[in-house]
Amino acid sequence: MTAKAHILIVEDEAKMRRILELNLADDGFTTISAGDAEGGFKLLQSEPVDLVITDLKLPGMTGLEFLQQIKRMNAALPVVVMTAFGTVETAVEAMKAGASDYVLKPFSLDEMRMVVHKELDVRRLRDENRSLRDALQKRREHPDIVARSKSMQDVLATAEQVAATNSTVLLGGESGVGKDLIARVIHDKSRRASGPFIKINSTAIPENLLESELFGYEKGAFTGATAAKPGKFELADKGTLFLDEIGDVPPAIQVKLLRVLQEREFERLGGTRTLKVDVRLIAATNRDLRAALEQGTFREDLYYRLNVVPIDIPPLRDHKEDIPELVALFLARFGAESGKQLTSVTPEALQILMGHYWPGNVRELQNIIERASALSKGPVLETSDIHLDSHRSRPAANNHDTFLPEGMTLEQWEDDMIREALRRANGNKSLAARMLGLSRNALRYRLSKIGISDEGEKDS
């Protein structure tokens, strides 16, 4: 922090203020200054500040009053006070009010530099410790989830925020990104945590059996129904039902799902008695449900009932900074299961993993590490232990057999190009549109398709 820190100097003597500005600038700091506390407070509200240096004797609002204002606004902001030798008691009072340190006038510039560096180092260490505690706390809360990247931290933060409500959640993302883990986080952080968490994958059950799995059936409802059986909605009463691959649910069952979401009631297959349930539904899909709406394969009213709180989980290729920690997580897991002492991967092996495109996302990475762990001959995974379908993240320029990266569709490639243009344009969507050779409206349409909000425009 010390090399780029922003320091606010509040000193009514112009010559002293200028000397401090020049001296601290020579040390690599950025300085802003004011001649009184009122001006300093305005700067503090409008500029980023990492440390404040203020005289205690100021015209108008005193330095002590200024310090108290600062601490009410940001208790963690370090404040160094300057005071004349004859007013040491005031300096002690300032320390009690929250000042980090004080220097007595007249002071040497070396003494001031030493105090400033010390306070900024202390703040940096506190920030690092706080970040480490937060990371460890999240790791304890979600031991199967790695969220070092900003995109995954945002997903976790949204999941934890919505968990406190009873809103229906729609999880989006490619196959293998971990939608089931995020659904579990929402359940575990909700008031329903003590209730059941029931999972069902609509594609894993034949279409003619899905209705009875969801809603149950009465005795004699069909051939072989020798006894009544409750469905997943009944089993999830007072808890959460996680319905994966919602986009593949047949239209006839979509009607019954809509009724459950609206009325919280249904009948078993073959039954006439209406059952009431208190269930929170979390749905997930790897399909574009908007496209399904246009094709007429998914009900619009059900879509809007499900899409109350959408959470899109990014593909692994968009948060590769999480790969090293994911690898460590899987190594520890598979090492414990197999009894092997698996400690790490070589830098070369990790480079291969970082360069892969990961069409199968985290699930694919887990399978690769499990295979490597099973076949490895030592505690450290070598490049020879890593077996991928392709070690290339992108096809070679002279490869005329394929235009797209391994395992990537044209639609996915286009989505990636849009995200990359936004990144290079620092979020400026008009500039991104020009980079892509698109009109602003054409980019707006594509952003809506991949679930990126068009709010907060940074037009140039």
N, C-alpha and C positions, 0 to 999 in steps of 0.2 A: 504493500500500500504506500510506503514512504516515497517511492519514485514518482508517483503520479497523484499524490494526495492533493486535495483542494483545501486551502487554509484561508479562513476569514480572519482578518486583522481589524480590531476596533480600537483605535487610538486617536485622541483629539489633537495630539501634537503632530503636525504634518511631517516634520523632518524625521521624527522617530518612526512614523508610519512608513515613510518612504525607505528608510534604512532597512526596516524589517522586510518589506516587499522585495527589495533587491537581494538581500542576503538569503532569503528563503528560496527565491527564484534561482539563485546560483546553485542551490542544493537540489534542483529539479522539481520543486513544488510549484503548483499553480496558486496564485494568491488573488484574493479580492479584499477590498478594504472599505472602511467607513470611518467618519470622524466622530460619530456618536452612536449610542446604543440603538436609537430608533432606526437609523440607517442600516446598522448591522443586522437588526432583526428582519428588515425588509429583504436584505440580501439572503439571509438565512432561509427565508420562505420561498425564494425564487431560484436559488443556485444550489448545486450539489456541494456540500461541505463535509470534510472529514475531521476537521479540528478547528477550534476557535481559540484565538489569542485576544484577550481583551484587557484593557486597563481598568482598574477598579474605580479610578477617579475620572468620571466623564461628565460632560454637560448634560443637563436634562436627567434622563433615567440613569441611575448609577450603574456601575459595573456589576455590583452585587444583585441589583434588581434584574439586570440583563441576564445574568447567570441563571437566576431563578426562572425567568421566562424560557430560556433555552432548555432547561431540565424538564419543564412542563411539556415542552414540544417534543423533545428527544432525549430521554434520560441517558442513553448510551453514548451520546456525542461528547468526546473529550474536550474540556475547556481548560486552557492555561491562563491564569490571571497574572497581571503585572501590577506591582504596587511599590510605593516608596518605602524606604527602610523604616520610617517613623510610623507606618500604619500596618505593622505585622499582625496586630490583632484582627484587622479587617481581612487579611489574607487567611487567617485561621478560620474566621467566620465563613469565608468563601469556600474553604475546603469542606466545612461541615455542610454547606449548601450543595455540594456536588462537584466542585472544581477538581480537576485531576491533579494539578500541580500549580505552583506559583513561583515567580522569579522576582527578586527584589531589585528595584532600580537604585542606582545604575547597575546594569548587568552587562556582561560581555556577550557578543554575538555567538561565540562558541558555546556558551552556557545555554542560550536560547535554542540553538540548533540541537544540542544534546537532549534537552527536555522535549522538544518537538518530536525527534526521532523515537525517543523512549515511549512517548504516549501513543504514537501511531503504531509502533510495534506491539504494544500491549493491546490496542484495539484489534489489530490484525489477528493476534493469537486468540483473542476472545471470539472473533467472528469465525475463525477456523474451528475452534472447539465447539461452538454452537452448531455449525454445519455438520461436524462429525457426530455430535449427539443426536441431531435430527436424523441423519442418515442411519445411525445405529438403531434409533427408535423405530424408524420405518422398517428396517430390516427385521427387527424383532416382531413388529406387528404383521409384516407380510414376508415371511421367510422364503417363500417360493417366487417372489417377484423382485426383479432387479429394475431400479428406476434411477440410475445415475443421470441419464439424459434428460434434457428439459422437456422433451415431448412426452416421455413416460411419467415424469413427475407431474405434468399437467393432467394426464389421464388419471393418475392416482388421486390427485387433489380433487378433481371433479367427482370421482367415484365416492370419495369420503364425504364430500359435501352433499351429494344427492342421497347418500345412505340414510341421513337423518330424516328424510322425507318418506312419503309413501308412494312417490311418483313411479310410474312405469318407465323403465330404462330400455333403450335400444342400443345394443353394442354392435358396432360395425368394424369391419377389418377382414383382412385376408385369412384364409385357413392357417392355423398354427400360430397366431399372434398372441394367444392367451386370453381369449374372451371369457373362458370359464373361470380363470383365476380372478379376473376383475369382477365378475359376477359374485364370486365368493367374498371378495373384499366388501362389496356393497352389502351383502347379507350380514357378514360378521360385524360391520360397523353400524348396523341398523338396530332399531328397537326390537326387531324380530330375531335377533341373533340366537336367542335361546330356543326358537322354534325350528322346524325342519327346513332343510335346504334340499330341494328335490330337483334333479337334473333329468332332462329328456331331450334326445336328439331326434328330430322329426325324420331325418333321412335314414336313421338306423332302424326304423320300424316300418314294416310294409303299410302302404296307404290304407288298406282295408282294416288294419288293426290299430291305426293311430287314434281314431276316435275313442275306442274303448280304453286305450292306454291313458288318454288324457282325462276322460270323463267317467270311466268305469262302466260296468254293465250289471244288469240284474240277471238272476237265474232264468235260464231259458231264452235269453235275448237272441241267441244264435246257437247253432249246433255245437255242442261241446261246452256250453256255458252251464255247467252243472251246479254252480254256486255263484252268488253275487260277489262282485269284486270292486273295491273302490279304485278310482282313477288317481292320476297324479295330482289333480287339483284338490281332491279330498285329502290326500296324504300331506299336501303342503299347507293345509289350513293353519293359520296363525304364523306362517313362515313365508318362504320365498320359493317360487317355481322358476327355474331357469330353462327356458325353451330355446334350444339351439337350432340353427338353420330354419328360422321362422319363414324365410322366403320360399321354402319348399312345402309348406303346409297346403294341402288341397283346398280349393275354394269352399267346399261344403263345410269343412272344419273351421275355416276362417270366420264363417257366420257365427258359429258357436263360441269361438274365442272372443269375438266382438261383444257378444252378449255377456260373457263372464266379466269382461273388463268394464262394461257399462253398468250391469245390474248385480254383479257378484253372485250370480245364481245360474244353475244349469240342471239338466236331468241326466241320469245315467242312461246308457244305451239300453233300450228296451224297457225303460221305466217311465213312470208318470209323476213320481214325487219330485218336487223341486227342492234342490239342495242349495243352501247358502254357504258361502265360504269367504274367509278373510285371507286373501292371498295377494302377495306382491309379485307381479310378473316382471321378470327380466328376460328380454328376448335378444337373440343374437343372429347375425347373418353375415355371410361373406359375399352376398349378392348386392347389386344395386337395386334397391327396392323401388326407386323412382322409375327405373327402366321397366320393372315389372308392372308398375301402375300403368305406364303407357301401353304395355303389351296386353293389359287386361287380365294378367294372371294373379294380381294381388289387389285386394279391396282397398280403395282409397280411404274409406272410413276407418278400417282397421289400422292402416298405416299411421294415420294421425293419432289414433289412440295409443299406438305403440311408441311413436316417436316423440313422446313428451320430453324426455331428456336423452338426446342422442350423445353417445360417446364413441368416437372413432379411435381405434387403437392402431398406431402406425405399424407398418411392416418393419421387420428387423433391419432391412437395408437402409431405412431412414433414421435409425438410432444405433448405428454400429458401435458407438462408444460404450454401449452396454455389453458388448460381446465378451470382453475379458472377464467381467464379473459373472456373467452367465456361465462361462466355461468353468470358472472356479466353483460356482454353485453345483453344477452337474458333476464335476470331478469329485467333490466331497460326497455327493449323494451316491454315485456309483461305486466309489471307493468303499464307502461304508457297507453297501449291499454285497459287494464281492469280497470284502476282507482285504483288498489291496491298499497299499499306501500310495495313493495317487496324489501328487502334490501340485503339479503345475504343467504347463506346456512350454516348449521352447519358443523363443521369439520368432523363429522361422515358421513354426507350426501355427502360431497365433496370426502371423501375417497372412497365411493361406486362408485362415478362417475369416479374417477381416476383409479379404479381397473377394470372397464369394458373394454371389448375388442373393442367396437365400430365398428362393421361391417358396420353400416350405416354412420359412420364418423360424420362430423359436423352437417349434416342434422338430423341425429338420436339424437344427443345431443340437438339440438334446439327443436325437437319434445318432448323430455323427459322433458325439462325445461318448455315448454309451457303447457304440461299436469300438471306438478307439480304446476305451477303458478296458473292454473285455479282451482285446487282442494285444494290448501293450505288454512289453516285457519288463518294463521298469516303472519307477514312480513318476517319471516325466514323459509326457506325450511328445513324440518326435514327429517330424513331417511324414515319415513313413507310416505312422499310425493314423493319419488323417486321410480318409478316403471319401472324396467328393465326386459327384457326377462330372463336375467341371471345376477347375481351379481358377477360372477366369470370371471376373465380374462383368466384363463386356466382351463381345466377340472381337477378334483381331480385325484390323482395318482391311486386310487383304483376304479375309474369309468371305468368299462369294456365295457360300451355301446358305448363310443365314444373315438377316439384317438386325435381329433383335438379340438382346442378352439371353443367356440360357434360362429357360423356364419363365420367360416374360411374354405377356401378350402385348399387342399393339396398344390397347387401351391403357394398360399399366405403364407402358413406356411414355405415352402421352401425358399421363398424370404426373410421372416423375419429371418430365421436362417442364411442366407448369410449375411444380414445386421448386425446381432448380432456378427457373427464371425469377420467381418471387424472392428466393434467397439472394440471388445476385443483385436484384433491384432493391434489397433491404425493405421488402414489403410494399414498395410503391407499385401498385397494380397497373397504373397507366404506363409506367416505364416497362413493366414486365410484358404488357400486351405488345408494346412496340418491339421489344426484343424477340418476341415470338412471331411477329408479323400478323397479329390478330387485331381486330377492332376491340374496343373496350367492352362492348356488349358481348362479343364472342368469348372473351376471357371470363366475363361475369357468368356466362352460362356454364363454362367448363369448371369454374370454381364451385358452382352449386352442385355439379355432378360429383365432385370429390369431397364435398362437405366442408369447404373452406368458406368462412363468413366473408361477405363483401363489405362489412362495416369497418369503420376506422380507416378510411382511405388515406393514403399518403401521396396524393397526386403531386407531380412536379409542376 
